[in-house]
Amino acid sequence: MDARPNSQTRTEAEGQEALADALAMEGRDRLLEDAVEARRRELVAERERMQDQMQEVEGAQPDI
């Protein structure tokens, strides 16, 4: 493979700096927790819709 640098390519030092900045970001843990909770709620809602659809089609509640 012959990879060529382009305007989107970062050097190793730039990548390490960006990672250090991200890890040092104030409020990072709370942002991650909020994102995880939002995704969890989306998944719960999706599963509930799927269960409702299955009940309508099969006339029975699926095993959980």
C-alpha positions in Angstrom: 0.0 0.0 0.0 1.4 3.4 -0.9 -0.3 6.0 1.3 0.4 9.6 0.5 -0.1 12.5 2.9 -2.9 14.9 2.2 -4.5 17.9 3.8 -6.5 15.7 6.2 -3.5 13.7 7.4 -2.1 14.4 10.8 1.4 13.7 12.0 2.0 11.3 14.9 2.7 14.3 17.1 -0.5 16.1 16.0 -2.5 12.9 16.7 -1.0 12.6 20.2 -1.7 16.2 20.9 -5.3 15.9 19.8 -5.7 12.7 21.9 -4.2 14.5 25.0 -6.5 17.5 24.5 -9.5 15.1 24.2 -8.6 13.2 27.4 -8.0 16.5 29.3 -11.3 18.0 28.2 -13.2 19.4 31.1 -16.6 17.8 31.5 -15.6 14.8 29.3 -17.0 12.2 31.6 -20.4 13.9 31.9 -20.6 14.3 28.1 -19.9 10.6 27.7 -22.4 9.6 30.3 -25.1 11.7 28.7 -24.4 10.3 25.3 -24.5 6.7 26.7 -27.8 7.4 28.5 -29.3 8.9 25.3 -28.3 5.9 23.3 -29.6 3.5 25.9 -33.0 5.3 25.8 -33.1 5.1 22.0 -32.4 1.3 22.2 -35.1 0.8 24.8 -37.6 2.7 22.7 -36.6 0.7 19.6 -37.0 -2.6 21.4 -40.4 -1.6 22.8 -41.6 -0.7 19.2 -40.3 -4.0 18.0 -42.1 -5.9 20.7 -45.3 -4.0 19.9 -45.0 -4.8 16.2 -44.4 -8.5 17.0 -47.4 -8.6 19.3 -49.6 -7.1 16.5 -48.3 -9.6 14.0 -48.2 -12.8 16.1 -50.8 -11.9 18.7 -48.4 -13.1 21.4 -45.8 -11.4 23.6 -42.2 -12.5 22.8 -39.9 -14.0 25.4 -37.5 -11.5 26.8 
